[in-house]
Amino acid sequence: MFPGGGQPNMQALLKQAQKMQEDLAKAQQELAAARLTGTAGGGLVEATVSGNGELTALTIAPAAVDPEDTETLADLVLAAVRDAGAAAQKLQAERMGPLTQGLGGGIPGLPF
């Protein structure tokens, strides 16, 4: 049912849908441009991801490299990437969450 029991104003609905589409596109562009950093080992390993969660850079300090202990280095890299990914998910929720609430709680296939 529509408020007042009448017919929906199609022009207003279309305008609202167009605004939502524009806002979503803008938020997606902002996410793609954003860069978030995660670290591990007190900064020995640093991972940078886009707001979309794509790994864009990985920095490993020479002190983190021990040829006898590659497992620790692998753990540090994984931890830094996960830290950066968590920051990206948080940013996605902040930017996209308010825009998708009116769509029944989210868009299928998106992580928020």
Biopython code that builds the backbone (N, CA, C, O; Angstrom):
import numpy as np
from Bio.PDB.StructureBuilder import StructureBuilder

atoms = [
    (1, "MET", "N", (0.839, -1.179, 0.000)),
    (1, "MET", "CA", (0.000, 0.000, 0.000)),
    (1, "MET", "C", (0.886, 1.245, 0.000)),
    (1, "MET", "O", (2.019, 1.234, 0.481)),
    (2, "PHE", "N", (0.347, 2.273, -0.536)),
    (2, "PHE", "CA", (1.046, 3.542, -0.573)),
    (2, "PHE", "C", (0.417, 4.482, 0.430)),
    (2, "PHE", "O", (-0.780, 4.380, 0.698)),
    (3, "PRO", "N", (1.188, 5.393, 0.990)),
    (3, "PRO", "CA", (0.624, 6.338, 1.959)),
    (3, "PRO", "C", (-0.604, 7.040, 1.388)),
    (3, "PRO", "O", (-0.589, 7.523, 0.255)),
    (4, "GLY", "N", (-1.646, 7.086, 2.175)),
    (4, "GLY", "CA", (-2.873, 7.736, 1.737)),
    (4, "GLY", "C", (-3.733, 6.843, 0.868)),
    (4, "GLY", "O", (-4.836, 7.235, 0.486)),
    (5, "GLY", "N", (-3.253, 5.645, 0.545)),
    (5, "GLY", "CA", (-4.036, 4.698, -0.244)),
    (5, "GLY", "C", (-4.104, 5.030, -1.713)),
    (5, "GLY", "O", (-4.762, 4.303, -2.458)),
    (6, "GLY", "N", (-3.460, 6.091, -2.177)),
    (6, "GLY", "CA", (-3.523, 6.491, -3.578)),
    (6, "GLY", "C", (-2.451, 5.836, -4.417)),
    (6, "GLY", "O", (-1.716, 4.971, -3.941)),
    (7, "GLN", "N", (-2.366, 6.241, -5.644)),
    (7, "GLN", "CA", (-1.372, 5.740, -6.575)),
    (7, "GLN", "C", (-0.040, 6.451, -6.334)),
    (7, "GLN", "O", (-0.014, 7.613, -5.929)),
    (8, "PRO", "N", (1.043, 5.760, -6.582)),
    (8, "PRO", "CA", (2.343, 6.407, -6.386)),
    (8, "PRO", "C", (2.577, 7.466, -7.457)),
    (8, "PRO", "O", (2.095, 7.346, -8.583)),
    (9, "ASN", "N", (3.307, 8.479, -7.097)),
    (9, "ASN", "CA", (3.688, 9.511, -8.043)),
    (9, "ASN", "C", (4.888, 8.977, -8.810)),
    (9, "ASN", "O", (6.009, 8.997, -8.302)),
    (10, "MET", "N", (4.663, 8.503, -10.023)),
    (10, "MET", "CA", (5.707, 7.849, -10.807)),
    (10, "MET", "C", (6.872, 8.784, -11.090)),
    (10, "MET", "O", (8.028, 8.360, -11.083)),
    (11, "GLN", "N", (6.576, 10.045, -11.337)),
    (11, "GLN", "CA", (7.635, 11.018, -11.604)),
    (11, "GLN", "C", (8.553, 11.143, -10.392)),
    (11, "GLN", "O", (9.776, 11.182, -10.528)),
    (12, "ALA", "N", (7.947, 11.206, -9.199)),
    (12, "ALA", "CA", (8.742, 11.320, -7.971)),
    (12, "ALA", "C", (9.539, 10.045, -7.725)),
    (12, "ALA", "O", (10.692, 10.106, -7.298)),
    (13, "LEU", "N", (8.931, 8.887, -7.993)),
    (13, "LEU", "CA", (9.643, 7.623, -7.822)),
    (13, "LEU", "C", (10.835, 7.516, -8.770)),
    (13, "LEU", "O", (11.913, 7.075, -8.370)),
    (14, "LEU", "N", (10.644, 7.913, -10.009)),
    (14, "LEU", "CA", (11.729, 7.867, -10.986)),
    (14, "LEU", "C", (12.850, 8.825, -10.603)),
    (14, "LEU", "O", (14.030, 8.501, -10.741)),
    (15, "LYS", "N", (12.474, 10.003, -10.124)),
    (15, "LYS", "CA", (13.464, 10.979, -9.705)),
    (15, "LYS", "C", (14.262, 10.454, -8.506)),
    (15, "LYS", "O", (15.480, 10.623, -8.444)),
    (16, "GLN", "N", (13.573, 9.820, -7.563)),
    (16, "GLN", "CA", (14.220, 9.260, -6.397)),
    (16, "GLN", "C", (15.163, 8.119, -6.801)),
    (16, "GLN", "O", (16.276, 8.017, -6.285)),
    (17, "ALA", "N", (14.717, 7.271, -7.719)),
    (17, "ALA", "CA", (15.554, 6.163, -8.188)),
    (17, "ALA", "C", (16.793, 6.685, -8.915)),
    (17, "ALA", "O", (17.882, 6.132, -8.756)),
    (18, "GLN", "N", (16.638, 7.730, -9.699)),
    (18, "GLN", "CA", (17.771, 8.305, -10.417)),
    (18, "GLN", "C", (18.767, 8.907, -9.430)),
    (18, "GLN", "O", (19.976, 8.753, -9.605)),
    (19, "LYS", "N", (18.282, 9.585, -8.405)),
    (19, "LYS", "CA", (19.166, 10.167, -7.391)),
    (19, "LYS", "C", (19.932, 9.056, -6.666)),
    (19, "LYS", "O", (21.134, 9.176, -6.429)),
    (20, "MET", "N", (19.228, 7.977, -6.316)),
    (20, "MET", "CA", (19.877, 6.864, -5.621)),
    (20, "MET", "C", (20.958, 6.251, -6.509)),
    (20, "MET", "O", (22.042, 5.915, -6.031)),
    (21, "GLN", "N", (20.666, 6.108, -7.785)),
    (21, "GLN", "CA", (21.638, 5.549, -8.724)),
    (21, "GLN", "C", (22.866, 6.454, -8.828)),
    (21, "GLN", "O", (23.993, 5.961, -8.870)),
    (22, "GLU", "N", (22.659, 7.764, -8.870)),
    (22, "GLU", "CA", (23.770, 8.710, -8.932)),
    (22, "GLU", "C", (24.604, 8.648, -7.648)),
    (22, "GLU", "O", (25.833, 8.664, -7.697)),
    (23, "ASP", "N", (23.922, 8.577, -6.501)),
    (23, "ASP", "CA", (24.626, 8.501, -5.219)),
    (23, "ASP", "C", (25.448, 7.213, -5.117)),
    (23, "ASP", "O", (26.576, 7.236, -4.623)),
    (24, "LEU", "N", (24.889, 6.094, -5.583)),
    (24, "LEU", "CA", (25.617, 4.822, -5.571)),
    (24, "LEU", "C", (26.851, 4.883, -6.471)),
    (24, "LEU", "O", (27.924, 4.412, -6.093)),
    (25, "ALA", "N", (26.694, 5.464, -7.658)),
    (25, "ALA", "CA", (27.814, 5.581, -8.590)),
    (25, "ALA", "C", (28.919, 6.447, -7.989)),
    (25, "ALA", "O", (30.102, 6.129, -8.117)),
    (26, "LYS", "N", (28.533, 7.537, -7.337)),
    (26, "LYS", "CA", (29.518, 8.423, -6.709)),
    (26, "LYS", "C", (30.246, 7.689, -5.586)),
    (26, "LYS", "O", (31.468, 7.787, -5.469)),
    (27, "ALA", "N", (29.506, 6.959, -4.766)),
    (27, "ALA", "CA", (30.109, 6.217, -3.659)),
    (27, "ALA", "C", (31.064, 5.149, -4.199)),
    (27, "ALA", "O", (32.135, 4.938, -3.629)),
    (28, "GLN", "N", (30.694, 4.483, -5.278)),
    (28, "GLN", "CA", (31.559, 3.463, -5.869)),
    (28, "GLN", "C", (32.850, 4.075, -6.400)),
    (28, "GLN", "O", (33.921, 3.481, -6.275)),
    (29, "GLN", "N", (32.748, 5.263, -6.993)),
    (29, "GLN", "CA", (33.945, 5.950, -7.487)),
    (29, "GLN", "C", (34.856, 6.344, -6.324)),
    (29, "GLN", "O", (36.077, 6.207, -6.407)),
    (30, "GLU", "N", (34.251, 6.830, -5.245)),
    (30, "GLU", "CA", (35.033, 7.207, -4.069)),
    (30, "GLU", "C", (35.741, 5.988, -3.484)),
    (30, "GLU", "O", (36.899, 6.078, -3.075)),
    (31, "LEU", "N", (35.050, 4.851, -3.444)),
    (31, "LEU", "CA", (35.662, 3.627, -2.931)),
    (31, "LEU", "C", (36.831, 3.185, -3.800)),
    (31, "LEU", "O", (37.877, 2.788, -3.287)),
    (32, "ALA", "N", (36.653, 3.256, -5.106)),
    (32, "ALA", "CA", (37.718, 2.831, -6.015)),
    (32, "ALA", "C", (38.951, 3.716, -5.864)),
    (32, "ALA", "O", (40.075, 3.243, -6.031)),
    (33, "ALA", "N", (38.754, 4.988, -5.551)),
    (33, "ALA", "CA", (39.870, 5.923, -5.414)),
    (33, "ALA", "C", (40.520, 5.879, -4.032)),
    (33, "ALA", "O", (41.673, 6.283, -3.876)),
    (34, "ALA", "N", (39.797, 5.397, -3.038)),
    (34, "ALA", "CA", (40.314, 5.381, -1.671)),
    (34, "ALA", "C", (41.461, 4.382, -1.531)),
    (34, "ALA", "O", (41.468, 3.343, -2.192)),
    (35, "ARG", "N", (42.418, 4.695, -0.680)),
    (35, "ARG", "CA", (43.520, 3.797, -0.373)),
    (35, "ARG", "C", (43.571, 3.624, 1.139)),
    (35, "ARG", "O", (43.630, 4.600, 1.886)),
    (36, "LEU", "N", (43.546, 2.364, 1.580)),
    (36, "LEU", "CA", (43.568, 2.047, 3.002)),
    (36, "LEU", "C", (44.759, 1.144, 3.277)),
    (36, "LEU", "O", (45.115, 0.291, 2.464)),
    (37, "THR", "N", (45.363, 1.347, 4.428)),
    (37, "THR", "CA", (46.575, 0.617, 4.754)),
    (37, "THR", "C", (46.361, -0.248, 5.986)),
    (37, "THR", "O", (45.723, 0.163, 6.956)),
    (38, "GLY", "N", (46.909, -1.453, 5.923)),
    (38, "GLY", "CA", (46.933, -2.351, 7.064)),
    (38, "GLY", "C", (48.371, -2.709, 7.359)),
    (38, "GLY", "O", (49.191, -2.807, 6.446)),
    (39, "THR", "N", (48.685, -2.905, 8.634)),
    (39, "THR", "CA", (50.055, -3.233, 8.997)),
    (39, "THR", "C", (50.101, -4.463, 9.890)),
    (39, "THR", "O", (49.094, -4.872, 10.468)),
    (40, "ALA", "N", (51.285, -5.038, 9.990)),
    (40, "ALA", "CA", (51.515, -6.176, 10.878)),
    (40, "ALA", "C", (52.964, -6.134, 11.330)),
    (40, "ALA", "O", (53.816, -5.533, 10.676)),
    (41, "GLY", "N", (53.230, -6.776, 12.449)),
    (41, "GLY", "CA", (54.596, -6.840, 12.954)),
    (41, "GLY", "C", (55.143, -5.486, 13.337)),
    (41, "GLY", "O", (56.329, -5.217, 13.150)),
    (42, "GLY", "N", (54.285, -4.628, 13.874)),
    (42, "GLY", "CA", (54.754, -3.303, 14.267)),
    (42, "GLY", "C", (55.198, -2.460, 13.091)),
    (42, "GLY", "O", (56.069, -1.603, 13.233)),
    (43, "GLY", "N", (54.606, -2.696, 11.931)),
    (43, "GLY", "CA", (54.938, -1.926, 10.742)),
    (43, "GLY", "C", (55.967, -2.585, 9.837)),
    (43, "GLY", "O", (56.393, -1.985, 8.851)),
    (44, "LEU", "N", (56.373, -3.809, 10.156)),
    (44, "LEU", "CA", (57.334, -4.505, 9.296)),
    (44, "LEU", "C", (56.740, -4.831, 7.933)),
    (44, "LEU", "O", (57.439, -4.855, 6.920)),
    (45, "VAL", "N", (55.431, -5.083, 7.931)),
    (45, "VAL", "CA", (54.734, -5.371, 6.681)),
    (45, "VAL", "C", (53.545, -4.424, 6.586)),
    (45, "VAL", "O", (52.783, -4.257, 7.538)),
    (46, "GLU", "N", (53.405, -3.813, 5.422)),
    (46, "GLU", "CA", (52.317, -2.863, 5.187)),
    (46, "GLU", "C", (51.620, -3.220, 3.872)),
    (46, "GLU", "O", (52.263, -3.350, 2.830)),
    (47, "ALA", "N", (50.311, -3.372, 3.940)),
    (47, "ALA", "CA", (49.519, -3.678, 2.742)),
    (47, "ALA", "C", (48.577, -2.512, 2.483)),
    (47, "ALA", "O", (47.988, -1.961, 3.413)),
    (48, "THR", "N", (48.438, -2.145, 1.232)),
    (48, "THR", "CA", (47.527, -1.076, 0.833)),
    (48, "THR", "C", (46.487, -1.662, -0.112)),
    (48, "THR", "O", (46.821, -2.370, -1.062)),
    (49, "VAL", "N", (45.224, -1.360, 0.162)),
    (49, "VAL", "CA", (44.134, -1.819, -0.690)),
    (49, "VAL", "C", (43.288, -0.631, -1.115)),
    (49, "VAL", "O", (43.280, 0.411, -0.460)),
    (50, "SER", "N", (42.579, -0.804, -2.217)),
    (50, "SER", "CA", (41.607, 0.208, -2.619)),
    (50, "SER", "C", (40.376, 0.046, -1.737)),
    (50, "SER", "O", (40.248, -0.941, -1.013)),
    (51, "GLY", "N", (39.481, 1.009, -1.801)),
    (51, "GLY", "CA", (38.230, 0.919, -1.054)),
    (51, "GLY", "C", (37.378, -0.255, -1.493)),
    (51, "GLY", "O", (36.462, -0.667, -0.781)),
    (52, "ASN", "N", (37.679, -0.797, -2.669)),
    (52, "ASN", "CA", (36.975, -1.975, -3.170)),
    (52, "ASN", "C", (37.586, -3.264, -2.640)),
    (52, "ASN", "O", (37.045, -4.349, -2.855)),
    (53, "GLY", "N", (38.721, -3.144, -1.945)),
    (53, "GLY", "CA", (39.371, -4.317, -1.388)),
    (53, "GLY", "C", (40.473, -4.902, -2.251)),
    (53, "GLY", "O", (41.016, -5.954, -1.915)),
    (54, "GLU", "N", (40.820, -4.251, -3.354)),
    (54, "GLU", "CA", (41.867, -4.750, -4.243)),
    (54, "GLU", "C", (43.237, -4.376, -3.690)),
    (54, "GLU", "O", (43.496, -3.206, -3.406)),
    (55, "LEU", "N", (44.112, -5.363, -3.538)),
    (55, "LEU", "CA", (45.462, -5.120, -3.059)),
    (55, "LEU", "C", (46.215, -4.305, -4.105)),
    (55, "LEU", "O", (46.335, -4.726, -5.256)),
    (56, "THR", "N", (46.724, -3.132, -3.702)),
    (56, "THR", "CA", (47.416, -2.254, -4.655)),
    (56, "THR", "C", (48.906, -2.120, -4.368)),
    (56, "THR", "O", (49.677, -1.772, -5.262)),
    (57, "ALA", "N", (49.325, -2.394, -3.121)),
    (57, "ALA", "CA", (50.738, -2.290, -2.789)),
    (57, "ALA", "C", (51.043, -3.151, -1.570)),
    (57, "ALA", "O", (50.186, -3.379, -0.716)),
    (58, "LEU", "N", (52.277, -3.620, -1.512)),
    (58, "LEU", "CA", (52.739, -4.409, -0.379)),
    (58, "LEU", "C", (54.191, -4.018, -0.112)),
    (58, "LEU", "O", (55.041, -4.095, -0.998)),
    (59, "THR", "N", (54.459, -3.599, 1.120)),
    (59, "THR", "CA", (55.798, -3.189, 1.500)),
    (59, "THR", "C", (56.289, -4.087, 2.627)),
    (59, "THR", "O", (55.602, -4.281, 3.630)),
    (60, "ILE", "N", (57.494, -4.634, 2.444)),
    (60, "ILE", "CA", (58.084, -5.514, 3.453)),
    (60, "ILE", "C", (59.428, -4.924, 3.853)),
    (60, "ILE", "O", (60.316, -4.748, 3.019)),
    (61, "ALA", "N", (59.564, -4.622, 5.131)),
    (61, "ALA", "CA", (60.825, -4.082, 5.637)),
    (61, "ALA", "C", (61.896, -5.178, 5.607)),
    (61, "ALA", "O", (61.593, -6.341, 5.875)),
    (62, "PRO", "N", (63.121, -4.826, 5.291)),
    (62, "PRO", "CA", (64.196, -5.820, 5.255)),
    (62, "PRO", "C", (64.323, -6.603, 6.565)),
    (62, "PRO", "O", (64.698, -7.776, 6.552)),
    (63, "ALA", "N", (64.016, -5.967, 7.681)),
    (63, "ALA", "CA", (64.120, -6.649, 8.982)),
    (63, "ALA", "C", (63.133, -7.800, 9.108)),
    (63, "ALA", "O", (63.318, -8.679, 9.950)),
    (64, "ALA", "N", (62.084, -7.812, 8.283)),
    (64, "ALA", "CA", (61.076, -8.868, 8.351)),
    (64, "ALA", "C", (61.502, -10.112, 7.588)),
    (64, "ALA", "O", (60.876, -11.165, 7.711)),
    (65, "VAL", "N", (62.564, -9.993, 6.799)),
    (65, "VAL", "CA", (62.976, -11.094, 5.932)),
    (65, "VAL", "C", (64.059, -11.928, 6.618)),
    (65, "VAL", "O", (65.184, -11.476, 6.832)),
    (66, "ASP", "N", (63.681, -13.147, 6.951)),
    (66, "ASP", "CA", (64.623, -14.126, 7.525)),
    (66, "ASP", "C", (64.509, -15.385, 6.677)),
    (66, "ASP", "O", (63.498, -16.082, 6.754)),
    (67, "PRO", "N", (65.512, -15.691, 5.878)),
    (67, "PRO", "CA", (65.446, -16.867, 5.008)),
    (67, "PRO", "C", (65.176, -18.164, 5.756)),
    (67, "PRO", "O", (64.682, -19.127, 5.169)),
    (68, "GLU", "N", (65.491, -18.199, 7.026)),
    (68, "GLU", "CA", (65.269, -19.397, 7.833)),
    (68, "GLU", "C", (63.845, -19.472, 8.382)),
    (68, "GLU", "O", (63.438, -20.511, 8.903)),
    (69, "ASP", "N", (63.087, -18.387, 8.270)),
    (69, "ASP", "CA", (61.745, -18.349, 8.854)),
    (69, "ASP", "C", (60.768, -17.642, 7.923)),
    (69, "ASP", "O", (60.282, -16.552, 8.223)),
    (70, "THR", "N", (60.492, -18.270, 6.805)),
    (70, "THR", "CA", (59.560, -17.666, 5.849)),
    (70, "THR", "C", (58.109, -17.760, 6.317)),
    (70, "THR", "O", (57.259, -17.004, 5.847)),
    (71, "GLU", "N", (57.821, -18.672, 7.231)),
    (71, "GLU", "CA", (56.448, -18.807, 7.730)),
    (71, "GLU", "C", (56.009, -17.554, 8.484)),
    (71, "GLU", "O", (54.869, -17.110, 8.340)),
    (72, "THR", "N", (56.890, -16.992, 9.272)),
    (72, "THR", "CA", (56.548, -15.771, 10.001)),
    (72, "THR", "C", (56.289, -14.628, 9.029)),
    (72, "THR", "O", (55.341, -13.863, 9.208)),
    (73, "LEU", "N", (57.114, -14.508, 8.014)),
    (73, "LEU", "CA", (56.905, -13.467, 7.007)),
    (73, "LEU", "C", (55.564, -13.662, 6.318)),
    (73, "LEU", "O", (54.831, -12.695, 6.110)),
    (74, "ALA", "N", (55.239, -14.879, 5.968)),
    (74, "ALA", "CA", (53.944, -15.159, 5.325)),
    (74, "ALA", "C", (52.795, -14.774, 6.254)),
    (74, "ALA", "O", (51.796, -14.206, 5.812)),
    (75, "ASP", "N", (52.941, -15.085, 7.546)),
    (75, "ASP", "CA", (51.901, -14.718, 8.514)),
    (75, "ASP", "C", (51.753, -13.201, 8.618)),
    (75, "ASP", "O", (50.637, -12.691, 8.715)),
    (76, "LEU", "N", (52.874, -12.479, 8.597)),
    (76, "LEU", "CA", (52.822, -11.019, 8.665)),
    (76, "LEU", "C", (52.140, -10.430, 7.434)),
    (76, "LEU", "O", (51.333, -9.507, 7.542)),
    (77, "VAL", "N", (52.471, -10.970, 6.266)),
    (77, "VAL", "CA", (51.839, -10.488, 5.035)),
    (77, "VAL", "C", (50.337, -10.737, 5.091)),
    (77, "VAL", "O", (49.544, -9.847, 4.781)),
    (78, "LEU", "N", (49.950, -11.932, 5.480)),
    (78, "LEU", "CA", (48.530, -12.261, 5.575)),
    (78, "LEU", "C", (47.820, -11.345, 6.564)),
    (78, "LEU", "O", (46.723, -10.863, 6.283)),
    (79, "ALA", "N", (48.433, -11.100, 7.714)),
    (79, "ALA", "CA", (47.823, -10.241, 8.723)),
    (79, "ALA", "C", (47.666, -8.806, 8.215)),
    (79, "ALA", "O", (46.641, -8.171, 8.464)),
    (80, "ALA", "N", (48.669, -8.295, 7.510)),
    (80, "ALA", "CA", (48.595, -6.932, 6.984)),
    (80, "ALA", "C", (47.509, -6.814, 5.919)),
    (80, "ALA", "O", (46.770, -5.830, 5.886)),
    (81, "VAL", "N", (47.415, -7.813, 5.054)),
    (81, "VAL", "CA", (46.386, -7.792, 4.005)),
    (81, "VAL", "C", (44.995, -7.876, 4.632)),
    (81, "VAL", "O", (44.078, -7.175, 4.204)),
    (82, "ARG", "N", (44.838, -8.721, 5.632)),
    (82, "ARG", "CA", (43.540, -8.818, 6.313)),
    (82, "ARG", "C", (43.185, -7.517, 7.021)),
    (82, "ARG", "O", (42.028, -7.098, 7.008)),
    (83, "ASP", "N", (44.176, -6.877, 7.639)),
    (83, "ASP", "CA", (43.945, -5.613, 8.324)),
    (83, "ASP", "C", (43.474, -4.549, 7.333)),
    (83, "ASP", "O", (42.522, -3.817, 7.604)),
    (84, "ALA", "N", (44.137, -4.470, 6.200)),
    (84, "ALA", "CA", (43.744, -3.509, 5.169)),
    (84, "ALA", "C", (42.367, -3.851, 4.612)),
    (84, "ALA", "O", (41.557, -2.956, 4.370)),
    (85, "GLY", "N", (42.096, -5.132, 4.408)),
    (85, "GLY", "CA", (40.780, -5.560, 3.909)),
    (85, "GLY", "C", (39.664, -5.210, 4.878)),
    (85, "GLY", "O", (38.575, -4.815, 4.460)),
    (86, "ALA", "N", (39.928, -5.352, 6.163)),
    (86, "ALA", "CA", (38.921, -4.986, 7.170)),
    (86, "ALA", "C", (38.640, -3.494, 7.117)),
    (86, "ALA", "O", (37.493, -3.070, 7.262)),
    (87, "ALA", "N", (39.684, -2.695, 6.910)),
    (87, "ALA", "CA", (39.490, -1.248, 6.791)),
    (87, "ALA", "C", (38.660, -0.925, 5.554)),
    (87, "ALA", "O", (37.820, -0.026, 5.585)),
    (88, "ALA", "N", (38.895, -1.656, 4.465)),
    (88, "ALA", "CA", (38.116, -1.441, 3.238)),
    (88, "ALA", "C", (36.654, -1.813, 3.453)),
    (88, "ALA", "O", (35.761, -1.102, 2.992)),
    (89, "GLN", "N", (36.402, -2.918, 4.147)),
    (89, "GLN", "CA", (35.014, -3.320, 4.415)),
    (89, "GLN", "C", (34.304, -2.296, 5.283)),
    (89, "GLN", "O", (33.128, -1.997, 5.070)),
    (90, "LYS", "N", (35.016, -1.763, 6.253)),
    (90, "LYS", "CA", (34.421, -0.738, 7.119)),
    (90, "LYS", "C", (34.065, 0.497, 6.304)),
    (90, "LYS", "O", (32.983, 1.061, 6.467)),
    (91, "LEU", "N", (34.973, 0.921, 5.425)),
    (91, "LEU", "CA", (34.702, 2.073, 4.576)),
    (91, "LEU", "C", (33.520, 1.806, 3.650)),
    (91, "LEU", "O", (32.679, 2.681, 3.443)),
    (92, "GLN", "N", (33.456, 0.599, 3.093)),
    (92, "GLN", "CA", (32.334, 0.240, 2.226)),
    (92, "GLN", "C", (31.017, 0.340, 2.988)),
    (92, "GLN", "O", (30.037, 0.876, 2.472)),
    (93, "ALA", "N", (30.994, -0.168, 4.199)),
    (93, "ALA", "CA", (29.774, -0.125, 5.003)),
    (93, "ALA", "C", (29.381, 1.311, 5.314)),
    (93, "ALA", "O", (28.198, 1.651, 5.301)),
    (94, "GLU", "N", (30.371, 2.154, 5.595)),
    (94, "GLU", "CA", (30.087, 3.554, 5.904)),
    (94, "GLU", "C", (29.547, 4.302, 4.699)),
    (94, "GLU", "O", (28.613, 5.095, 4.822)),
    (95, "ARG", "N", (30.131, 4.051, 3.535)),
    (95, "ARG", "CA", (29.747, 4.800, 2.330)),
    (95, "ARG", "C", (28.501, 4.240, 1.654)),
    (95, "ARG", "O", (27.649, 4.991, 1.179)),
    (96, "MET", "N", (28.404, 2.907, 1.618)),
    (96, "MET", "CA", (27.322, 2.297, 0.853)),
    (96, "MET", "C", (26.122, 1.921, 1.720)),
    (96, "MET", "O", (24.994, 1.876, 1.228)),
    (97, "GLY", "N", (26.353, 1.653, 2.990)),
    (97, "GLY", "CA", (25.275, 1.223, 3.875)),
    (97, "GLY", "C", (24.057, 2.120, 3.844)),
    (97, "GLY", "O", (22.945, 1.637, 3.627)),
    (98, "PRO", "N", (24.238, 3.431, 4.059)),
    (98, "PRO", "CA", (23.066, 4.319, 4.046)),
    (98, "PRO", "C", (22.349, 4.338, 2.694)),
    (98, "PRO", "O", (21.140, 4.558, 2.628)),
    (99, "LEU", "N", (23.098, 4.110, 1.632)),
    (99, "LEU", "CA", (22.497, 4.145, 0.297)),
    (99, "LEU", "C", (21.712, 2.880, -0.010)),
    (99, "LEU", "O", (20.777, 2.904, -0.811)),
    (100, "THR", "N", (22.091, 1.770, 0.627)),
    (100, "THR", "CA", (21.436, 0.501, 0.308)),
    (100, "THR", "C", (20.370, 0.104, 1.320)),
    (100, "THR", "O", (19.671, -0.889, 1.114)),
    (101, "GLN", "N", (20.229, 0.855, 2.408)),
    (101, "GLN", "CA", (19.230, 0.515, 3.421)),
    (101, "GLN", "C", (17.821, 0.509, 2.850)),
    (101, "GLN", "O", (16.998, -0.319, 3.239)),
    (102, "GLY", "N", (17.542, 1.401, 1.953)),
    (102, "GLY", "CA", (16.222, 1.467, 1.350)),
    (102, "GLY", "C", (15.948, 0.363, 0.360)),
    (102, "GLY", "O", (14.850, 0.271, -0.188)),
    (103, "LEU", "N", (16.941, -0.479, 0.126)),
    (103, "LEU", "CA", (16.789, -1.566, -0.831)),
    (103, "LEU", "C", (16.601, -2.907, -0.132)),
    (103, "LEU", "O", (16.959, -3.951, -0.677)),
    (104, "GLY", "N", (16.046, -2.880, 1.060)),
    (104, "GLY", "CA", (15.787, -4.121, 1.762)),
    (104, "GLY", "C", (17.004, -4.641, 2.503)),
    (104, "GLY", "O", (17.126, -5.848, 2.713)),
    (105, "GLY", "N", (17.904, -3.760, 2.903)),
    (105, "GLY", "CA", (19.028, -4.171, 3.721)),
    (105, "GLY", "C", (20.305, -4.419, 2.958)),
    (105, "GLY", "O", (21.311, -4.781, 3.569)),
    (106, "GLY", "N", (20.313, -4.246, 1.688)),
    (106, "GLY", "CA", (21.559, -4.438, 0.955)),
    (106, "GLY", "C", (21.320, -4.934, -0.447)),
    (106, "GLY", "O", (20.194, -5.228, -0.849)),
    (107, "ILE", "N", (22.379, -5.016, -1.159)),
    (107, "ILE", "CA", (22.327, -5.491, -2.543)),
    (107, "ILE", "C", (22.986, -6.871, -2.585)),
    (107, "ILE", "O", (24.129, -7.009, -2.151)),
    (108, "PRO", "N", (22.305, -7.883, -3.089)),
    (108, "PRO", "CA", (22.910, -9.207, -3.146)),
    (108, "PRO", "C", (24.246, -9.178, -3.875)),
    (108, "PRO", "O", (24.390, -8.547, -4.922)),
    (109, "GLY", "N", (25.221, -9.877, -3.295)),
    (109, "GLY", "CA", (26.525, -9.936, -3.924)),
    (109, "GLY", "C", (27.495, -8.894, -3.421)),
    (109, "GLY", "O", (28.693, -8.998, -3.682)),
    (110, "LEU", "N", (27.014, -7.887, -2.705)),
    (110, "LEU", "CA", (27.895, -6.888, -2.139)),
    (110, "LEU", "C", (28.100, -7.186, -0.662)),
    (110, "LEU", "O", (27.195, -7.682, 0.009)),
    (111, "PRO", "N", (29.299, -6.881, -0.155)),
    (111, "PRO", "CA", (29.625, -7.296, 1.215)),
    (111, "PRO", "C", (29.068, -6.422, 2.328)),
    (111, "PRO", "O", (29.660, -6.385, 3.406)),
    (112, "PHE", "N", (27.977, -5.728, 2.126)),
    (112, "PHE", "CA", (27.413, -4.901, 3.189)),
    (112, "PHE", "C", (25.929, -5.011, 3.218)),
    (112, "PHE", "O", (25.279, -4.381, 4.052)),
]
sb = StructureBuilder()
sb.init_structure("model")
sb.init_model(0)
sb.init_chain("A")
sb.init_seg("    ")
for serial, (resi, resn, name, xyz) in enumerate(atoms, 1):
    if name == "N":
        sb.init_residue(resn, " ", resi, " ")
    sb.init_atom(name, np.array(xyz, "f"), 0.0, 1.0, " ", f" {name:<3s}", serial, name[0])
structure = sb.get_structure()
